[in-house]
Amino acid sequence: MPKSKTSLKLRLPRIKATQAEHDETINKIASLRQFYHYVEIKGTQTTQVHKHPLPVWDEIHPLIPLTVKDMKCLDVGCNSGFYSLILAANGADVLGIDINQTDIDVVAQAEWLESEFKTGAKFQRTDVLDLPSSHHNQYDMVLCLGVYHHLPDTDTALQKINKLMKKDALLFFGSVTNRFGESQYYAEDSAEFANDPYCYRIATPEDILEDLQENGFELVEEIPIDSSVYYGLFKKVKTTRKKTTRFTPDKIAEIVAQQRKAKEAELKKSKKSAKTKKSKK
């Protein structure tokens, strides 16, 4: 898909504030605890740690249609809501959903930002799997950014997203990836990956593509961000009717056990080799 000169608003509007309003905003941000999305508001920012997701947005927006006015969009795993807010500010009809996997209420953060920017974006605390059938075949564009590796069952989630989308609808997808080895699996609550107890699978780009293709999506264009993540624009090309899933929690637990066993065997072999070398000296 050729990148176009976009007429999109690329940043949320600046909101002027008195000193009292500025101070109140700082206190509100603190009360809502750590934000993951960087948003400038009333002379301050929701986080001082980084500017995510602005660098990602700047790579994504050239691939978004010239106008999103009246497009129906779903933001799966919306977090603090930046993508939902910016699309709604451009005229899209947006629903952002998240399930608050941690003890930080990211939906409350998004709802507060919406009350300030008044873009029209709607937010809901729900799992994508729990959206009722009235949402099926409704969405022109879906964002699933930074969600895939948090899914214990990627097949079932992608099948559901497929059902929610209209024919030829666009899917903006992004996930942590492993470009330098095999896909890695993590047991529930293990916190083995980056101290994250909600990370289940760090897949290779090849496995991610296979998963998406198996569930009715076709790659339009890969979006280069950095080597630790895989982002791409996909299009729904068929409605999936798969009834099976390859990645149930039980299956992941089985794979994790196999991986651990292999690592233990490799470690044991390494120790034995080191011991043999030492005895020959």
VMD Tcl script that draws the C-alpha trace (Angstrom):
set ca {
  {0.00 0.00 0.00}
  {1.62 3.30 -1.05}
  {2.18 5.83 1.70}
  {0.11 8.95 1.15}
  {0.29 12.56 2.17}
  {-2.14 12.40 5.01}
  {-4.68 14.97 6.05}
  {-4.88 13.40 9.49}
  {-4.33 15.45 12.60}
  {-1.13 13.89 13.85}
  {-1.22 15.11 17.45}
  {-3.93 15.71 20.01}
  {-4.85 19.40 20.41}
  {-3.12 21.51 23.01}
  {-5.34 22.37 25.95}
  {-4.64 25.74 27.55}
  {-4.76 25.88 31.31}
  {-4.41 28.24 34.23}
  {-1.72 27.53 36.82}
  {-4.37 26.04 39.09}
  {-5.62 23.76 36.29}
  {-2.04 22.77 35.47}
  {-1.40 21.81 39.10}
  {-4.69 19.94 39.31}
  {-3.74 17.97 36.17}
  {-0.40 16.95 37.68}
  {-2.20 15.70 40.80}
  {-4.76 13.82 38.69}
  {-2.02 12.09 36.68}
  {-0.34 11.05 39.93}
  {-3.61 9.68 41.32}
  {-4.13 7.52 38.23}
  {-0.64 6.07 38.70}
  {1.86 5.13 36.01}
  {0.78 5.91 32.44}
  {2.25 3.90 29.58}
  {1.05 6.31 26.87}
  {2.73 9.70 26.62}
  {0.18 12.47 26.18}
  {0.81 16.21 26.51}
  {-1.97 17.90 28.44}
  {-2.30 21.31 30.09}
  {1.40 22.06 30.11}
  {2.52 18.69 31.45}
  {2.82 15.06 30.32}
  {1.29 11.82 31.47}
  {4.75 10.24 31.73}
  {8.30 11.55 31.93}
  {9.85 8.14 31.15}
  {9.43 7.96 27.37}
  {7.33 9.27 24.49}
  {5.66 6.00 23.53}
  {3.56 5.55 21.45}
  {4.42 8.65 19.40}
  {7.34 7.03 17.48}
  {5.13 4.04 16.61}
  {2.23 6.32 15.61}
  {4.54 8.28 13.31}
  {5.34 5.05 11.45}
  {1.72 3.87 11.36}
  {-0.24 6.96 10.35}
  {1.10 7.21 6.76}
  {-0.65 3.87 6.10}
  {-4.00 4.98 7.50}
  {-6.60 6.08 4.90}
  {-6.60 9.79 4.00}
  {-9.72 10.24 6.05}
  {-11.07 8.11 8.86}
  {-14.21 10.19 9.27}
  {-17.14 7.91 10.13}
  {-14.95 4.79 9.98}
  {-15.76 2.38 12.78}
  {-12.55 1.48 14.64}
  {-11.75 -0.92 17.46}
  {-8.63 -0.46 19.60}
  {-7.91 -3.83 21.26}
  {-5.75 -3.39 24.37}
  {-6.16 0.38 24.22}
  {-4.08 1.03 27.37}
  {-4.16 4.78 28.22}
  {-6.01 5.44 24.99}
  {-3.72 7.51 22.74}
  {-4.57 5.67 19.50}
  {-8.30 5.74 20.26}
  {-8.19 9.44 21.06}
  {-6.20 10.48 17.99}
  {-8.42 8.48 15.63}
  {-11.57 9.86 17.25}
  {-10.13 13.38 17.01}
  {-9.94 12.74 13.26}
  {-13.63 11.82 13.07}
  {-13.57 8.05 13.52}
  {-16.16 6.20 15.60}
  {-13.81 4.50 18.08}
  {-14.21 1.94 20.84}
  {-11.13 1.25 22.98}
  {-11.14 -1.87 25.14}
  {-8.77 -3.24 27.78}
  {-8.98 -5.64 30.70}
  {-6.52 -4.02 33.12}
  {-4.20 -7.03 33.45}
  {-2.16 -5.18 36.08}
  {-3.41 -3.29 39.13}
  {-3.19 0.00 37.20}
  {-6.59 1.02 35.81}
  {-5.59 1.99 32.26}
  {-9.24 2.31 31.21}
  {-9.75 4.94 33.92}
  {-6.71 6.77 32.50}
  {-8.21 6.66 29.01}
  {-11.61 7.81 30.24}
  {-10.04 10.76 32.06}
  {-8.08 11.80 28.97}
  {-11.29 11.58 26.93}
  {-13.07 13.82 29.46}
  {-10.34 16.41 28.83}
  {-9.93 16.14 25.04}
  {-13.59 15.37 24.26}
  {-12.81 13.48 21.04}
  {-15.87 11.22 21.23}
  {-13.86 8.03 21.80}
  {-15.59 5.42 23.95}
  {-13.82 3.08 26.35}
  {-14.86 -0.18 27.94}
  {-13.34 -2.63 30.42}
  {-13.76 -5.88 28.55}
  {-11.91 -8.72 26.89}
  {-12.17 -8.79 23.10}
  {-13.53 -12.34 23.44}
  {-16.46 -10.99 25.47}
  {-17.71 -8.53 22.83}
  {-21.21 -9.73 21.87}
  {-22.24 -10.88 18.40}
  {-23.78 -7.44 17.76}
  {-20.17 -6.28 17.18}
  {-19.52 -8.88 14.46}
  {-18.83 -7.56 10.94}
  {-18.91 -3.98 12.24}
  {-15.38 -2.59 12.14}
  {-13.54 -0.95 9.24}
  {-10.24 -0.87 11.11}
  {-8.86 -2.68 14.15}
  {-5.72 -1.89 16.12}
  {-4.09 -4.77 18.01}
  {-0.83 -3.21 19.15}
  {1.27 -4.69 21.93}
  {-1.39 -7.28 22.75}
  {-0.46 -10.51 20.97}
  {2.29 -11.61 23.39}
  {-0.13 -11.10 26.30}
  {-2.65 -13.57 24.85}
  {-2.67 -17.08 26.35}
  {-4.62 -18.26 23.27}
  {-3.70 -16.30 20.15}
  {-5.80 -18.39 17.75}
  {-9.08 -17.80 19.57}
  {-8.37 -14.07 19.90}
  {-7.47 -13.65 16.22}
  {-10.54 -15.64 15.18}
  {-12.70 -13.29 17.25}
  {-11.03 -10.18 15.81}
  {-11.64 -11.60 12.32}
  {-15.35 -11.94 13.08}
  {-15.55 -8.35 14.32}
  {-14.13 -6.94 11.07}
  {-15.88 -6.14 7.82}
  {-14.66 -7.67 4.56}
  {-11.37 -6.05 3.47}
  {-11.10 -4.22 6.81}
  {-7.63 -3.18 7.98}
  {-5.75 -4.62 10.96}
  {-2.80 -2.73 12.42}
  {-0.84 -5.34 14.34}
  {2.16 -5.10 16.65}
  {3.92 -7.46 19.03}
  {7.18 -8.14 20.78}
  {9.08 -10.67 18.67}
  {12.14 -12.93 18.69}
  {14.18 -12.48 15.51}
  {17.19 -14.43 16.76}
  {15.86 -17.87 17.63}
  {12.71 -19.91 18.02}
  {9.38 -18.75 19.44}
  {9.49 -18.78 23.22}
  {6.62 -19.68 25.54}
  {6.08 -18.69 29.15}
  {3.86 -20.25 31.80}
  {1.06 -18.16 33.27}
  {2.25 -15.87 36.10}
  {5.86 -16.96 35.53}
  {7.28 -13.45 34.97}
  {10.11 -15.17 33.10}
  {10.07 -12.59 30.28}
  {11.12 -9.10 31.39}
  {9.48 -9.70 34.79}
  {6.11 -9.67 33.02}
  {3.69 -12.26 34.48}
  {1.27 -11.64 31.62}
  {3.60 -12.55 28.77}
  {2.84 -15.94 27.25}
  {4.56 -16.11 23.88}
  {7.42 -14.26 22.17}
  {6.99 -15.50 18.62}
  {9.28 -15.22 15.63}
  {8.06 -12.99 12.79}
  {7.53 -16.16 10.72}
  {5.28 -17.70 13.38}
  {3.36 -14.44 13.79}
  {2.73 -14.27 10.04}
  {1.62 -17.89 9.94}
  {-0.75 -17.29 12.86}
  {-2.33 -14.27 11.16}
  {-2.59 -15.99 7.78}
  {-4.17 -19.08 9.37}
  {-6.81 -16.80 10.85}
  {-7.81 -14.97 7.67}
  {-5.38 -12.04 7.40}
  {-3.02 -11.05 4.60}
  {0.07 -8.88 5.07}
  {-0.17 -5.58 3.20}
  {3.04 -4.02 4.47}
  {5.48 -4.60 7.30}
  {6.05 -1.50 9.42}
  {9.68 -1.13 10.56}
  {10.01 -0.05 14.19}
  {13.00 -1.90 15.69}
  {14.32 -5.46 15.89}
  {12.56 -6.28 19.18}
  {9.05 -5.88 17.74}
  {7.05 -6.89 14.69}
  {4.51 -4.41 13.30}
  {2.48 -4.69 10.15}
  {-0.63 -3.63 8.28}
  {-2.91 -6.55 7.44}
  {-6.18 -6.93 5.58}
  {-8.97 -9.35 6.32}
  {-9.19 -11.55 3.23}
  {-11.48 -14.29 4.47}
  {-13.78 -15.08 7.37}
  {-12.25 -17.75 9.52}
  {-14.45 -20.61 10.61}
  {-11.79 -22.50 12.52}
  {-13.08 -24.28 15.59}
  {-9.71 -25.39 16.93}
  {-6.86 -23.57 18.60}
  {-3.16 -24.44 18.74}
  {-2.35 -22.36 21.80}
  {-4.55 -23.26 24.74}
  {-3.12 -22.61 28.22}
  {-2.60 -26.38 28.62}
  {-0.70 -26.57 25.33}
  {1.47 -23.61 26.28}
  {2.20 -25.23 29.66}
  {3.25 -28.40 27.81}
  {5.55 -26.42 25.49}
  {7.02 -24.53 28.46}
  {7.78 -27.82 30.22}
  {9.51 -29.14 27.07}
  {11.58 -25.95 26.77}
  {12.64 -26.11 30.41}
  {13.59 -29.77 30.08}
  {15.70 -28.99 27.02}
  {17.42 -26.10 28.83}
  {18.14 -28.28 31.86}
  {19.61 -31.00 29.61}
  {21.78 -28.44 27.83}
  {22.99 -27.04 31.17}
  {23.74 -30.52 32.48}
  {25.69 -31.32 29.31}
  {27.63 -28.07 29.60}
  {28.55 -28.76 33.24}
  {29.63 -32.31 32.38}
  {31.81 -31.04 29.54}
  {33.41 -28.44 31.81}
  {34.08 -31.08 34.47}
  {35.69 -33.41 31.90}
  {37.97 -30.65 30.63}
  {39.00 -29.82 34.21}
  {39.85 -33.44 35.05}
  {42.16 -33.68 32.00}
  {44.30 -30.80 33.16}
}
mol new
graphics top color blue
foreach p $ca { graphics top sphere $p radius 0.5 }
foreach p [lrange $ca 0 end-1] q [lrange $ca 1 end] { graphics top cylinder $p $q radius 0.2 }
display resetview
